[in-house]
């Protein structure tokens, strides 16, 4: 990393596991000061314990429910107190729902997915924009975690797919509205990173033709490298959309 990029402040939501954990560790390894947000302090601390000893002092764990407006406000107040600014937000926290037909999906489950995947991203982006507009030097970068499901659904995934399509709209709006404030926004659409969330794909998951088949997965660190590439770019350059996926997974021709 160029020396002028060391010491950037990054916030990673959903940093206690999976993609968020991998990205937080990658950023810490390359000189970022990283704020790790997630529901559980113990899993955030586990993430920090996996970093190199000399990188751990640059990590700050803040237990946060991103669907809670007051919790997000408290998170950003702590970022401002600790670092005085925010350069990168990896808007990553998300959740899924049971694969059931829409007529069997409880409304409370739908709302829970929307609260995290969409409202949570909105609340974190809103707070990030507020801070990035006010800080000196102003500006920053927001990277939203989309999904292959932002393009093509899996069977019985209406809540998850609807929120991921909405994230694309959020990304485009933030990218447009941030221009005059030196705030850029891009999206990474990820397919089958090897995490606990995709472990079920090894045994086999429902396909569009009604069959159940195992799917290829990829090393989650490849996602972390891609996010760091996006984060490292100067603010006059933006990766608007990036898709990274296991080469053999069903996407092209999924339906």
C-alpha positions in Angstrom: 0.0 0.0 0.0 1.2 3.5 -0.7 2.3 5.3 2.4 -0.4 8.0 2.0 -3.0 5.3 2.4 -1.7 3.9 5.6 -3.7 4.8 8.7 -7.0 5.1 6.9 -10.0 4.5 9.2 -12.4 1.8 8.0 -15.6 0.5 9.5 -16.6 -3.1 8.8 -20.1 -4.2 9.8 -20.8 -7.9 10.4 -17.1 -8.3 11.3 -17.6 -11.2 13.7 -17.6 -13.9 11.1 -17.5 -14.8 7.4 -16.8 -12.1 4.8 -16.8 -9.3 7.4 -14.1 -11.1 9.4 -12.0 -11.7 6.3 -12.2 -8.1 5.2 -11.4 -6.7 8.6 -8.3 -8.9 8.9 -7.2 -7.9 5.4 -7.5 -4.2 6.1 -5.8 -4.6 9.5 -2.9 -6.4 7.7 -2.4 -3.5 5.4 -2.3 -0.6 7.7 -5.9 0.4 8.2 -7.3 1.4 11.6 -10.4 -0.8 11.6 -13.6 -0.5 13.6 -15.4 -3.8 13.8 -19.1 -3.8 14.3 -21.4 -6.8 15.0 -24.0 -8.0 17.4 -21.7 -10.0 19.7 -18.5 -8.7 21.4 -17.0 -12.1 21.8 -17.0 -12.9 18.0 -15.6 -9.4 17.3 -12.8 -10.1 19.8 -12.2 -13.5 18.1 -11.7 -11.7 14.8 -9.2 -9.3 16.4 -7.3 -12.2 18.0 -6.7 -13.6 14.5 -4.9 -10.5 13.4 -1.1 -10.2 13.7 -0.1 -9.0 17.2 1.3 -5.7 15.9 -2.0 -5.0 14.0 -4.4 -5.6 16.9 -3.9 -2.1 18.6 -5.4 -0.6 15.4 -8.7 -2.6 15.9 -11.7 -1.3 17.8 -14.6 -3.7 18.5 -18.0 -2.0 19.0 -21.0 -4.3 19.5 -23.8 -2.9 17.3 -27.2 -3.9 16.0 -27.2 -2.1 12.6 -31.0 -2.3 12.4 -31.2 -0.1 15.5 -31.0 3.6 14.8 -29.7 4.6 18.2 -27.1 1.8 18.2 -25.8 3.0 14.8 -25.7 6.6 16.1 -23.7 5.4 19.1 -21.3 3.5 16.9 -20.5 6.5 14.8 -20.1 8.7 17.9 -17.5 6.2 19.1 -15.7 6.3 15.7 -15.6 10.1 15.9 -14.3 10.1 19.4 -11.7 7.4 18.7 -10.5 8.5 15.2 -12.1 11.8 14.3 -13.0 10.6 10.8 -14.1 7.7 8.6 -12.5 6.9 5.3 -14.1 3.6 4.3 -17.4 1.9 5.3 -17.8 -1.7 4.2 -21.5 -2.0 4.6 -21.6 -5.8 5.0 -23.9 -6.9 7.8 -26.7 -9.1 6.5 -28.9 -12.1 7.1 -30.9 -14.7 5.2 -34.3 -16.4 5.7 -35.5 -20.0 5.5 -36.1 -21.1 1.9 -39.8 -21.4 1.8 -42.5 -20.3 -0.7 -43.7 -16.7 -0.3 -47.1 -17.8 1.1 -45.3 -19.6 3.9 -42.9 -16.7 4.8 -44.0 -15.0 8.1 -44.2 -11.2 7.9 -42.0 -10.9 10.9 -39.2 -12.9 9.1 -39.6 -10.6 6.0 -39.3 -7.5 8.3 -36.3 -8.9 10.1 -34.4 -9.4 6.8 -35.4 -6.0 5.5 -34.3 -4.4 8.9 -30.8 -5.8 8.6 -30.1 -6.0 4.9 -31.7 -2.8 3.8 -32.5 -0.5 6.7 -29.2 -1.4 8.4 -27.3 -0.5 5.3 -29.2 2.7 5.0 -28.6 3.7 8.7 -24.9 3.0 8.4 -24.6 4.8 5.1 -26.6 7.8 6.4 -24.3 8.2 9.4 -21.2 7.7 7.2 -22.2 10.4 4.8 -22.9 12.8 7.7 -19.4 12.2 9.1 -17.7 12.2 5.7 -19.3 15.5 4.7 -18.1 17.2 7.9 -14.6 15.9 8.3 -11.4 17.5 7.0 -10.3 16.5 4.5 -13.8 15.7 3.6 -15.1 12.6 1.7 -14.8 8.9 1.9 -15.8 5.6 0.3 -18.8 3.4 1.0 -18.7 -0.2 -0.3 -22.0 -2.1 -0.1 -22.1 -5.9 0.0 -24.6 -6.9 -2.6 -24.9 -10.5 -3.9 -25.4 -12.6 -7.0 -29.0 -12.4 -5.7 -28.9 -8.7 -6.6 -29.1 -10.0 -10.2 -30.7 -13.4 -10.2 -32.7 -15.1 -7.4 -32.5 -18.5 -5.9 -35.7 -20.4 -5.5 -37.7 -19.4 -2.4 -35.5 -16.4 -1.6 -38.0 -13.5 -1.9 -36.9 -11.5 1.2 -33.2 -11.9 0.6 -33.4 -11.2 -3.1 -35.7 -8.2 -2.7 -33.3 -6.6 -0.2 -30.3 -7.3 -2.4 -31.9 -5.7 -5.4 -32.7 -2.7 -3.2 -29.1 -2.5 -2.1 -28.2 -1.8 -5.8 -30.6 1.2 -5.8 -29.1 2.4 -2.5 -25.6 2.1 -4.1 -26.6 4.1 -7.2 -28.3 6.8 -5.2 -25.4 7.2 -2.8 -23.0 7.3 -5.7 -25.0 10.1 -7.3 -25.7 12.2 -4.2 -22.2 11.8 -2.8 -20.4 13.4 -5.9 -20.5 16.9 -4.7 -19.1 15.9 -1.3 -16.2 13.7 -2.5 -18.1 10.6 -1.3 -18.0 7.6 -3.6 -20.0 4.4 -3.4 -19.5 1.1 -5.0 -20.9 -2.4 -4.6 -19.4 -5.9 -4.6 -21.7 -8.7 -5.6 -20.4 -12.0 -4.1 -21.2 -15.5 -5.1 -20.5 -18.5 -2.9 -17.6 -17.4 -0.7 -16.7 -20.3 1.6 -18.1 -19.2 5.0 -20.4 -20.7 7.6 -23.3 -19.1 5.7 -22.6 -21.1 2.6 -21.6 -24.4 4.2 -25.0 -25.9 3.2 -24.0 -25.6 -0.4 -21.5 -28.4 0.0 -24.3 -30.9 0.8 -26.5 -29.5 -1.9 -29.1 -26.7 -2.3 -32.3 -26.4 -4.3 -31.9 -25.3 -7.9 -34.3 -23.6 -10.3 -35.1 -26.9 -12.1 -36.3 -28.4 -8.8 -33.1 -30.6 -8.3 -30.8 -30.4 -5.4 -27.1 -30.1 -6.2 -23.8 -29.2 -4.5 -22.3 -25.9 -5.6 -18.7 -24.8 -6.0 -17.4 -22.3 -3.4 -14.3 -20.0 -3.4 -11.8 -18.9 -0.7 -13.3 -16.0 1.2 -9.9 -14.3 1.2 -10.3 -13.6 -2.5 -13.3 -11.4 -1.5 -11.2 -9.7 1.1 -8.6 -8.9 -1.5 -11.2 -7.5 -3.8 -12.7 -5.3 -1.1 -9.2 -4.0 -0.2 -8.6 -3.1 -3.8 -11.8 -1.1 -3.9 -10.9 0.6 -0.5 -7.4 1.5 -1.6 -8.5 3.5 -4.7 -8.1 7.3 -4.5 -11.4 9.1 -4.3 -11.3 10.2 -8.0 -11.6 6.5 -9.0 -14.5 4.2 -8.2 -15.3 0.6 -8.8 -19.0 1.1 -9.3 -19.9 -2.6 -9.4 -17.7 -5.7 -9.0 -18.9 -9.3 -9.2 -16.7 -12.0 -7.7 -17.8 -15.6 -7.7 -16.8 -19.2 -7.6 -16.2 -19.9 -11.3 -18.3 -23.1 -11.4 -21.3 -21.9 -9.4 -24.6 -21.6 -11.2 -25.1 -17.9 -12.1 -24.9 -17.5 -15.9 -27.9 -19.8 -16.9 -29.0 -20.1 -13.2 -32.6 -20.1 -14.2 
